[in-house]
């Protein structure tokens, strides 16, 4: 760049570029890279180190330990399209290998994505670290059914201190290794980003992050229901455990969690020497998924084979017995090496056939054990070369794995609630779901419907985010669902006169900056046109309403539930809410999959469902029901106006966290009006109307149900509208 001299006019040209540069012939930058070989030392573990002592450290390491502290504070069910989120099993354990989302609630086609990253191995060999990142992404993705391995695409995200001595060359080595192994596997990178300044000066020192490649693999998922999760599902010896080895007879501990726990790195790390073996493994596993042969599966990664086995036991709340044979090798190497591989649970009767199919594809597959009984006291027993190396209850080992997460949790939520969850998790058996009716795609009256279904207004405000899944649920039940905004009502473009139903959806109306739904309630109360519309709809006898989450908060503020009685108060009378929604006892947003009991009540939408206990999503920060007085609470419960309760594993209403995620008294999760036409609830039934939307469902239910029991709520509303003609007084 040249600075031009001052012109006679006295003006100066601040920038003067040569024309050929402007036209695209900019000078090329040159980087001079040189390798800086690290000084590596052989791994030297303490003499006499036992597997139990090693696990005491490894299971607490943040890279290996539970990530529960991350998963429960973000909404993992919004849109109703999430077929597989982070948590699995009856205890909602954060161990999912792959994420799956549906294209539409009316289809079972979607997309699957999985991650891989191995920065510590890259400190020993950047090429090996890159190859292992690709391998880990694929051994995670394999547990969702995809169209084909060659349809898999990847995003590569690089985080590297590339300007430091030797690091630029290491980055190039890693990039070349990634491209080469992807070429052999037939997958491709089609995007990504880089952060190449991962170093900072601290005093006289330069602190660098380890060079990291994060591979995000994704592909079309032709059947989102075929996803396999890590939780063991065939207890009492009915499930055989198979170890699929991608690097047979290799047990390298370099860059492992075990080495890190003893402040070491090692000099020899795992690698992906045979990409063809990984490709063959991927294709055989995909075929087994298509045939529904595999009941559970998990990849061997951080923490090694022992951690993989234990995590499957933790998620299934189930014991296991396993025996490994590796003559001449130390048990630590066999159990803690992080060589690529899979562990599968299959029915015992087909274990031999599954092993044969892998062997025919050139992949080593060994039966190594079987499942044990259910419950936290069930034993995990591991033997290596004939010697028992571990024999402890699964609950005790899970407590070690969860300990770090709960310590971090105490920094971001109420310590009393965290203590309650930690104590309760150690004893939990899992939820006891019960069903008192037969879920049907179309109840009898709906089958006879020869005219267009009733009209329901799905009302949303600025910040609402639950409208799409609510529309889907009502459409499945036979309604004509209309998207209506508050602005439509303000402007008079839409009125509520032609609608039989009115639904207030979930979200964060006006960001809830004034508190739960207070902004939305004000927009109703202080706009004359909107207020008149709401009052008229509320007092009509041929209408019903539903409020979920943010909508439940709104209905409480308006007095539609928990307050005035629509059969006694005059229209337009003063409203003094009998219940308000306060912040959760935990002091934070809660995303949980909880057990909800349906009790006898006049609620129109819950008819025929009483006595059932069902799983359901909650996602809210202010869901604790705060009644105006003990008398109001007593009146609500005595009249059967609290039809939904959070319950414990024995099916009893509870205030125990997190089974009750907000601390509502008597476990109250929903309220209805005395005539049953208006129902408000904090949980999200619209996100649970299909079996694949549940975070966990009893296996026999999942095998036989075409629709979830929660669809009955919406079907009940449609049948009520058909049984009670419009204009009925």
URLINZI-V447078 format. One record per backbone hydrogen bond with DSSP energy under -0.5 kcal/mol. CO is the residue of the C=O (numbers start at 1). NH is the residue of the N-H. Records with the same first field share a line. If there is no record, write none. Layout:
CO: NH  NH
This chain:
2: 4  16
7: 10
11: 7
12: 14
13: 4
16: 2
18: 21  22
19: 23
20: 25
21: 24
31: 33
38: 40
46: 49
50: 54
51: 55
52: 56
53: 57
54: 57  58
55: 59
57: 60  61
58: 61
61: 64  65
67: 70  71
68: 72
71: 74
72: 591
74: 76
77: 80
81: 83  102
84: 100
86: 95  96
88: 93
89: 92
93: 88  95
99: 113
100: 83  84
101: 111
104: 107
108: 224
109: 103  104
110: 221
111: 101
112: 219
113: 99
114: 217
116: 215
118: 122
119: 123
120: 123  124
121: 124  125
125: 129
126: 130
127: 131
128: 132
129: 133
130: 134
131: 135
132: 136
133: 137
134: 138
135: 139
136: 140
137: 141
138: 142
140: 143
141: 144
143: 228
148: 151
149: 152
152: 188
153: 218
154: 190  191
155: 157  216
156: 158  193
157: 214
158: 195
159: 212
160: 162  198
161: 164
164: 167  168
166: 170
167: 171
168: 172
169: 173
170: 174
171: 175
172: 176
173: 177
174: 178
175: 179
176: 180
177: 181
178: 182
179: 183
180: 184
181: 185
182: 186  187
188: 154  190
191: 156
193: 158
195: 160
196: 163
197: 199
198: 209
200: 202  207
201: 203
202: 205
205: 202  207
206: 208
207: 200
212: 159  214
213: 215
214: 157  216
215: 116  217
216: 155
217: 114
218: 153
219: 112
220: 147  222
221: 110
223: 226
224: 227
229: 297
234: 239
235: 238
238: 348
239: 371
240: 242  346
241: 368  369
242: 244  344
243: 245  366
244: 342
245: 364
247: 250
252: 338
253: 256
254: 270
256: 260
257: 261
258: 262
259: 262  264
260: 263
265: 255
268: 254
271: 273
274: 277  278
275: 279
276: 280
277: 281
278: 282
279: 283
280: 284
281: 285
282: 286
283: 287
284: 288
285: 289
286: 290
287: 291
288: 293  294
289: 292
293: 347
296: 345
298: 343
299: 301
301: 304
303: 307
304: 308
305: 309
306: 310
307: 311
308: 312
309: 313
310: 314
311: 315
312: 232  316
313: 317  318
314: 317
315: 91
317: 375
319: 372
320: 381
321: 370
322: 383
324: 326  385
326: 329
330: 334
331: 335
332: 336
333: 337
335: 306
337: 305
340: 246  247
341: 300
342: 244
343: 298
344: 242  346
345: 295  296
346: 240
347: 350  351
348: 351
350: 354
351: 355
352: 356
353: 357
354: 358
355: 359
356: 360
357: 361
358: 361  363
359: 362
364: 245
366: 243
368: 323
369: 241
370: 321
371: 237
372: 236
373: 319
375: 378
376: 395
378: 394
379: 320  381
380: 392
381: 322
382: 389  390
383: 324
384: 387
387: 384
390: 382
392: 380
393: 397
394: 398
395: 399
396: 400
397: 401
398: 402
399: 403
400: 404
401: 66
402: 406
403: 407
404: 408
405: 409
406: 410
408: 411
409: 412  413
414: 418
415: 419
416: 420
417: 421
418: 422
419: 423
420: 424
421: 425
422: 426
424: 427  428
425: 428
431: 433
434: 613
437: 439
443: 447
444: 448
446: 449
454: 480
455: 500  501
456: 458  482
457: 459  503
458: 484
459: 505
460: 486
461: 464
462: 510
463: 508
466: 470
467: 471
468: 472
469: 473
470: 474
471: 475
472: 476
473: 477
474: 479
475: 478
479: 481
480: 456
482: 458  484
484: 460
485: 489
486: 490
487: 491
488: 492  493  494
489: 492
496: 499
500: 544
501: 457
502: 546
503: 459  505
504: 548
506: 465  466
508: 511
509: 512
510: 513
512: 515
515: 518  519
517: 521
518: 522
519: 523
520: 524
521: 525
522: 526
524: 527
526: 528
527: 531
528: 532
529: 533
530: 534
531: 535
532: 536
533: 537
534: 538
535: 539
536: 540
537: 540
540: 543
544: 502
545: 679
546: 504
547: 681
548: 551
549: 553
550: 554
551: 555
552: 556
553: 557
554: 558
555: 559  560  561
556: 559
564: 566
565: 568  569
570: 573
574: 576
575: 577
578: 628
580: 582  626
582: 624
584: 587
586: 414
590: 592  620
592: 594  618
594: 616
595: 647
596: 614
597: 599  645
598: 611
603: 606
604: 607
606: 609
609: 612
612: 598
613: 434
614: 596
616: 594
617: 684
618: 592
620: 590
621: 584
623: 625
624: 582  626
625: 627  665
626: 580
629: 633
630: 634
631: 635
632: 636
633: 637
634: 638
635: 639
636: 641
637: 640
640: 602
641: 672
643: 599
644: 669  670
645: 597
646: 654
648: 651
652: 648
656: 660
659: 661
662: 585
664: 667
665: 668
667: 646
669: 682
670: 644
671: 680
673: 676
676: 604
677: 545  679
678: 673
679: 547
680: 671
681: 549
683: 685
684: 617  687
685: 688
688: 710
689: 708
690: 693
691: 694
698: 701  702
699: 703
700: 704
701: 704  705
708: 711
709: 712
710: 713  714
711: 715
712: 716
713: 717
714: 718
715: 719
716: 720
717: 721
718: 722
719: 723
720: 724
723: 725
725: 728
